[in-house]
């Protein structure tokens, strides 16, 4: 963000609320008055709204802190505090948080450890419980299935980190700041309402049209996704029941065949799947993987555990996951509400197009059947 934009954010801040109230006399002490106060950092993109909505359902007084640039029309009835974060510690705006305290704060999006750390330090003495939405991508190796929270995470060696390293280092820095007051939530691949990534949506809209559709590989490949709503609900459960430490928040691991059958059931489709080995698909297009989001080849031995991460620790707390049908309905509702227009649009007038055109798919199926009929 350039200085002109930063100045706009600062000058445009509208800070609601009255005088600051001390919520605790020491770290982790709960508020002494009815109505818990929750600060959601971000809160207006994808996972953030799920956390906000879960907080409202649970009866929290929710405050949102962000730049005021992403979906600013969301939650007009809530208190919005505006500021900005930066990888440059000298160029950040946290003044809207001054003199304020909350029972809990949830940071939902950044992977840059400097951005995570500087805001955490600013809130260190202002919140009782700090929660960070990290990622299952932090694990050092995905060669085996069943990874748990006790498995080693990636190391950071300085410089500009990638997403995986940045999330892992952010976890370490937050642990040093908050100690036992910290909860780390590690979701697997997230989908659901407000997701602009078009992963599950690609399969749902493709299958919904019916007819013959390609099933890539053998169907035994694994897939694992979690609904953003489930992530939000687990975050609030951790706050309400004072769960600390790290938790994998994952959906059920299923075969790709079961996944596509689920898409078919969720859409009431009459689609039939033609399972085509990846070697043949690669012969048709060396970059065929782009046609099949969420599909991971079984030949990639280094990633066989990526879609088979254990969420047992979270499940043992009593947390419940939504059904695949509910998630699918929300994904389709989001897509239809936007009339097919997504930030990831690859078609005219901002419309999303299937990366595998129907004609191209039919051609590949015809060639496969000509050889193996």
C-alpha positions as CSV (number, residue, x, y, z in Angstrom):
1,X,0.0,0.0,0.0
2,X,1.5,3.4,-0.9
3,X,1.6,6.4,1.5
4,X,-1.4,8.1,-0.1
5,X,-3.5,5.0,0.4
6,X,-2.2,4.7,4.0
7,X,-3.1,8.3,4.7
8,X,-6.6,7.7,3.3
9,X,-7.0,4.7,5.6
10,X,-5.9,6.6,8.7
11,X,-7.9,9.7,7.9
12,X,-11.0,7.6,7.1
13,X,-11.0,5.7,10.4
14,X,-14.3,5.9,12.2
15,X,-13.7,4.5,15.7
16,X,-16.9,3.6,17.6
17,X,-17.3,2.8,21.3
18,X,-16.7,4.5,24.5
19,X,-13.9,4.6,27.0
20,X,-11.6,1.7,27.4
21,X,-12.5,-0.9,30.0
22,X,-10.0,-3.2,31.7
23,X,-11.0,-6.8,30.9
24,X,-8.5,-8.5,33.0
25,X,-6.1,-7.9,35.8
26,X,-3.5,-10.3,34.4
27,X,-2.9,-12.5,31.4
28,X,-5.7,-15.0,30.7
29,X,-8.2,-13.6,33.4
30,X,-11.7,-13.6,32.0
31,X,-13.9,-10.5,32.0
32,X,-16.0,-9.7,35.1
33,X,-19.0,-8.5,33.2
34,X,-21.6,-10.1,30.9
35,X,-20.9,-10.1,27.2
36,X,-17.5,-11.3,26.1
37,X,-15.5,-9.0,23.7
38,X,-13.9,-10.5,20.6
39,X,-11.5,-8.8,18.2
40,X,-11.3,-10.3,14.8
41,X,-8.3,-9.2,12.8
42,X,-9.3,-9.2,9.1
43,X,-12.8,-10.5,9.2
44,X,-14.3,-9.5,5.8
45,X,-12.8,-11.9,3.2
46,X,-13.3,-15.7,3.5
47,X,-12.5,-17.3,6.8
48,X,-12.8,-14.1,8.7
49,X,-16.6,-13.7,8.2
50,X,-17.0,-17.3,9.4
51,X,-15.2,-16.4,12.6
52,X,-17.3,-13.2,13.0
53,X,-20.6,-15.0,12.4
54,X,-19.6,-17.8,14.9
55,X,-18.8,-15.1,17.4
56,X,-22.1,-13.4,17.0
57,X,-24.0,-16.7,17.3
58,X,-22.1,-17.4,20.5
59,X,-23.1,-14.0,22.0
60,X,-19.8,-12.1,21.7
61,X,-19.5,-8.4,21.2
62,X,-17.4,-8.5,18.0
63,X,-15.0,-5.8,16.8
64,X,-13.3,-6.0,13.4
65,X,-9.9,-4.6,12.7
66,X,-8.7,-4.2,9.1
67,X,-7.8,-1.7,6.4
68,X,-11.5,-1.1,5.5
69,X,-10.7,-2.0,1.9
70,X,-11.9,-5.6,1.5
71,X,-15.7,-6.0,1.4
72,X,-16.2,-3.0,3.7
73,X,-20.0,-3.4,3.4
74,X,-20.0,-6.5,5.5
75,X,-21.3,-6.4,9.0
76,X,-22.4,-2.7,9.1
77,X,-23.9,-3.2,12.5
78,X,-20.5,-4.1,14.1
79,X,-17.7,-1.9,15.3
80,X,-15.0,-1.5,12.7
81,X,-11.5,-0.3,13.6
82,X,-9.3,0.6,10.7
83,X,-5.5,0.4,10.4
84,X,-2.9,-1.3,8.4
85,X,-0.1,-3.9,8.7
86,X,3.2,-4.0,6.9
87,X,6.4,-6.1,6.7
88,X,8.1,-2.8,7.7
89,X,7.8,-2.4,11.4
90,X,8.2,1.4,11.1
91,X,5.3,1.6,8.7
92,X,2.2,0.3,10.4
93,X,-1.0,1.8,11.8
94,X,-2.4,0.3,15.1
95,X,-3.5,3.6,16.7
96,X,-7.2,2.6,16.5
97,X,-6.4,-0.2,19.0
98,X,-5.0,2.1,21.6
99,X,-6.6,2.0,25.0
100,X,-8.8,-0.9,24.1
101,X,-8.9,-4.5,25.5
102,X,-10.6,-7.7,24.5
103,X,-11.2,-11.1,26.0
104,X,-9.9,-12.8,22.9
105,X,-8.4,-11.9,19.5
106,X,-8.3,-14.0,16.3
107,X,-5.8,-13.3,13.6
108,X,-7.1,-15.0,10.4
109,X,-4.9,-14.4,7.4
110,X,-1.3,-13.3,7.2
111,X,1.6,-15.6,6.7
112,X,4.4,-13.1,7.0
113,X,5.9,-13.5,10.4
114,X,6.8,-9.9,10.8
115,X,3.3,-8.8,10.2
116,X,2.0,-11.4,12.6
117,X,4.5,-10.6,15.3
118,X,4.2,-6.8,15.4
119,X,0.5,-6.8,15.8
120,X,0.6,-9.5,18.4
121,X,3.1,-7.5,20.4
122,X,0.8,-4.5,20.2
123,X,-2.0,-6.6,21.6
124,X,0.0,-8.7,24.0
125,X,-1.3,-6.9,27.1
126,X,-4.7,-6.1,25.7
127,X,-6.2,-9.6,25.1
128,X,-6.6,-12.6,27.3
129,X,-6.7,-15.3,24.7
130,X,-4.9,-15.1,21.3
131,X,-5.8,-17.4,18.4
132,X,-4.0,-17.7,15.1
133,X,-5.5,-19.4,12.0
134,X,-2.4,-21.1,10.6
135,X,-2.4,-24.0,8.1
136,X,-1.7,-27.7,7.8
137,X,0.9,-26.6,5.3
138,X,3.3,-25.9,8.2
139,X,4.4,-29.5,8.5
140,X,7.9,-30.4,7.4
141,X,7.0,-33.6,5.5
142,X,3.9,-35.0,3.9
143,X,5.3,-38.4,2.9
144,X,3.2,-40.4,5.3
145,X,-0.5,-40.1,6.2
146,X,-1.9,-39.4,9.7
147,X,0.2,-36.4,10.6
148,X,-0.7,-35.0,14.1
149,X,0.0,-31.8,15.9
150,X,3.2,-33.3,17.4
151,X,4.9,-33.8,14.0
152,X,7.7,-31.3,13.2
153,X,7.0,-28.1,11.3
154,X,9.0,-26.3,8.7
155,X,12.0,-24.2,9.5
156,X,12.6,-20.6,8.6
157,X,16.0,-19.3,7.6
158,X,15.3,-15.6,7.0
159,X,14.5,-13.6,3.9
160,X,11.1,-13.5,2.3
161,X,9.3,-16.7,3.4
162,X,6.9,-18.7,1.3
163,X,3.5,-19.4,2.6
164,X,4.4,-22.6,4.4
165,X,7.5,-21.3,6.0
166,X,5.9,-18.1,7.0
167,X,3.0,-19.7,8.7
168,X,5.3,-22.0,10.7
169,X,7.6,-19.1,11.8
170,X,4.5,-17.1,12.7
171,X,3.4,-19.9,15.0
172,X,6.8,-19.9,16.7
173,X,6.9,-16.1,17.2
174,X,3.4,-16.1,18.6
175,X,4.3,-18.9,21.0
176,X,7.1,-16.7,22.4
177,X,4.8,-13.8,22.8
178,X,1.6,-15.4,24.3
179,X,2.9,-18.7,25.7
180,X,0.1,-20.7,27.2
181,X,-2.5,-18.1,26.1
182,X,-2.2,-19.1,22.5
183,X,-4.3,-21.4,20.3
184,X,-3.1,-22.3,16.9
185,X,-5.7,-23.6,14.4
186,X,-4.3,-25.5,11.4
187,X,-7.0,-26.1,8.8
188,X,-6.5,-28.3,5.7
189,X,-7.6,-27.0,2.3
190,X,-10.6,-24.7,3.1
191,X,-13.7,-24.3,1.0
192,X,-17.2,-23.1,1.5
193,X,-19.3,-19.9,1.2
194,X,-17.3,-16.8,0.1
195,X,-14.4,-18.9,-1.4
196,X,-13.2,-17.3,-4.6
197,X,-10.7,-20.1,-5.2
198,X,-13.1,-22.1,-7.5
199,X,-11.7,-25.5,-6.4
200,X,-14.8,-27.4,-5.2
201,X,-16.9,-25.1,-7.3
202,X,-15.2,-26.3,-10.4
203,X,-16.2,-29.9,-9.7
204,X,-19.7,-29.0,-8.6
205,X,-20.6,-26.9,-11.6
206,X,-18.9,-29.4,-14.0
207,X,-20.7,-32.4,-12.5
208,X,-24.0,-30.5,-12.3
209,X,-24.1,-30.3,-16.1
210,X,-24.4,-34.1,-16.3
211,X,-23.2,-36.3,-19.1
212,X,-19.8,-38.0,-19.3
213,X,-17.1,-36.4,-17.2
214,X,-13.5,-37.4,-16.7
215,X,-12.4,-38.9,-13.4
216,X,-8.6,-38.3,-13.3
217,X,-6.4,-41.2,-12.3
218,X,-7.7,-44.3,-10.6
219,X,-10.1,-42.7,-8.2
220,X,-8.0,-44.0,-5.2
221,X,-6.2,-40.7,-4.8
222,X,-7.1,-38.8,-1.6
223,X,-8.7,-35.5,-1.0
224,X,-9.4,-33.6,2.2
225,X,-11.2,-30.3,2.6
226,X,-12.8,-28.4,5.5
227,X,-15.7,-25.9,5.5
228,X,-14.8,-22.3,6.5
229,X,-17.9,-22.4,8.7
230,X,-16.4,-25.4,10.6
231,X,-13.2,-23.5,11.1
232,X,-15.1,-20.5,12.5
233,X,-17.1,-22.7,14.9
234,X,-14.0,-24.5,16.1
235,X,-12.2,-21.2,16.8
236,X,-15.2,-20.0,18.9
237,X,-15.3,-23.3,20.7
238,X,-11.7,-22.9,21.7
239,X,-12.5,-19.4,23.1
240,X,-15.6,-20.5,25.0
241,X,-14.0,-23.6,26.4
242,X,-10.5,-22.3,26.8
243,X,-8.7,-24.8,24.6
244,X,-5.0,-23.8,24.1
245,X,-2.2,-25.3,22.0
246,X,-2.3,-26.5,18.3
247,X,-5.2,-28.2,16.6
248,X,-5.5,-29.7,13.1
249,X,-8.9,-28.7,11.8
250,X,-9.5,-31.1,8.9
251,X,-12.3,-32.6,7.0
252,X,-12.8,-36.3,6.4
253,X,-10.1,-37.8,4.1
254,X,-11.8,-39.5,1.2
255,X,-10.9,-41.1,-2.1
256,X,-11.3,-39.0,-5.2
257,X,-14.0,-41.4,-6.4
258,X,-16.0,-40.9,-3.2
259,X,-15.5,-37.1,-3.6
260,X,-16.9,-37.1,-7.1
261,X,-19.8,-39.3,-6.1
262,X,-20.4,-36.7,-3.3
263,X,-20.5,-33.9,-5.9
264,X,-22.9,-36.0,-8.0
265,X,-25.2,-36.6,-5.0
266,X,-25.0,-33.0,-3.8
267,X,-26.1,-31.6,-7.2
268,X,-28.6,-34.3,-8.1
269,X,-26.7,-35.0,-11.2
270,X,-26.9,-37.8,-13.7
271,X,-23.2,-37.5,-14.6
272,X,-21.2,-40.6,-15.4
273,X,-17.4,-40.7,-14.7
274,X,-14.9,-42.1,-17.1
275,X,-11.8,-42.8,-15.2
276,X,-8.7,-42.1,-17.3
277,X,-5.1,-42.8,-16.1
278,X,-2.9,-39.9,-15.6
279,X,-0.3,-41.1,-18.2
280,X,-3.0,-40.9,-20.9
281,X,-4.1,-37.5,-19.7
282,X,-0.5,-36.2,-19.7
283,X,-0.2,-37.4,-23.3
284,X,-3.2,-35.2,-24.2
285,X,-1.8,-32.2,-22.3
286,X,1.5,-32.1,-20.3
287,X,-0.2,-29.7,-17.9
288,X,-3.4,-31.7,-17.5
289,X,-3.4,-31.2,-13.7
290,X,-4.7,-27.7,-14.1
291,X,-8.0,-29.2,-15.4
292,X,-8.5,-31.1,-12.2
293,X,-8.3,-28.9,-9.0
294,X,-7.8,-30.7,-5.7
295,X,-6.5,-33.8,-7.5
296,X,-3.1,-35.1,-6.3
297,X,-1.3,-37.8,-8.2
298,X,-0.4,-41.0,-6.3
299,X,2.9,-41.0,-8.0
300,X,3.9,-37.9,-5.9
301,X,5.3,-39.9,-2.9
302,X,6.4,-36.7,-1.1
303,X,2.8,-35.5,-0.8
304,X,0.9,-38.7,0.0
305,X,0.0,-37.5,3.5
306,X,-1.1,-34.0,2.4
307,X,-4.8,-35.0,2.2
308,X,-4.7,-37.5,5.0
309,X,-3.9,-35.3,8.1
310,X,-5.4,-36.3,11.4
311,X,-8.0,-34.1,13.0
312,X,-8.7,-36.4,15.9
313,X,-7.5,-34.0,18.5
314,X,-10.0,-31.4,17.5
315,X,-12.8,-34.0,17.1
316,X,-12.2,-35.3,20.6
317,X,-13.2,-31.8,22.0
318,X,-16.7,-32.4,20.7
319,X,-16.3,-30.3,17.6
320,X,-18.7,-31.3,14.8
321,X,-18.2,-30.9,11.1
322,X,-20.8,-30.0,8.5
323,X,-21.8,-32.5,5.8
324,X,-20.3,-32.4,2.4
325,X,-23.8,-31.6,1.0
326,X,-24.0,-28.5,3.2
327,X,-20.6,-27.3,2.1
328,X,-21.4,-28.0,-1.6
329,X,-24.7,-26.0,-1.3
330,X,-22.9,-23.0,0.2
331,X,-20.2,-23.1,-2.6
332,X,-22.9,-23.2,-5.3
333,X,-24.9,-20.5,-3.6
334,X,-21.9,-18.2,-3.5
335,X,-21.1,-18.8,-7.1
336,X,-24.7,-18.2,-8.3
337,X,-25.2,-15.1,-6.1
338,X,-22.2,-13.6,-7.9
339,X,-23.5,-14.6,-11.3
340,X,-20.4,-16.5,-12.0
341,X,-18.1,-13.5,-11.5
342,X,-15.1,-14.3,-9.4
343,X,-11.7,-12.5,-8.8
344,X,-10.2,-15.7,-10.3
345,X,-12.2,-15.0,-13.5
346,X,-10.6,-16.4,-16.7
347,X,-13.4,-15.5,-19.1
348,X,-15.0,-12.4,-20.6
349,X,-16.6,-9.7,-18.5
350,X,-15.1,-11.1,-15.3
351,X,-16.9,-14.5,-15.6
352,X,-15.3,-17.7,-14.4
353,X,-14.9,-20.4,-17.0
354,X,-14.2,-24.1,-16.4
355,X,-10.5,-24.7,-17.1
356,X,-11.5,-27.8,-19.0
357,X,-13.9,-26.8,-21.8
358,X,-16.7,-29.3,-22.4
359,X,-15.6,-29.8,-26.0
360,X,-12.0,-30.6,-25.0
361,X,-13.2,-33.0,-22.3
362,X,-15.4,-34.8,-24.7
363,X,-12.5,-35.1,-27.2
364,X,-10.3,-36.7,-24.6
365,X,-13.0,-39.2,-23.5
366,X,-13.6,-40.1,-27.2
367,X,-9.8,-40.8,-27.7
368,X,-9.6,-42.9,-24.5
369,X,-12.7,-44.9,-25.5
370,X,-11.4,-45.5,-29.0
371,X,-8.4,-47.3,-27.5
372,X,-10.1,-49.0,-24.6
373,X,-13.6,-49.8,-25.8
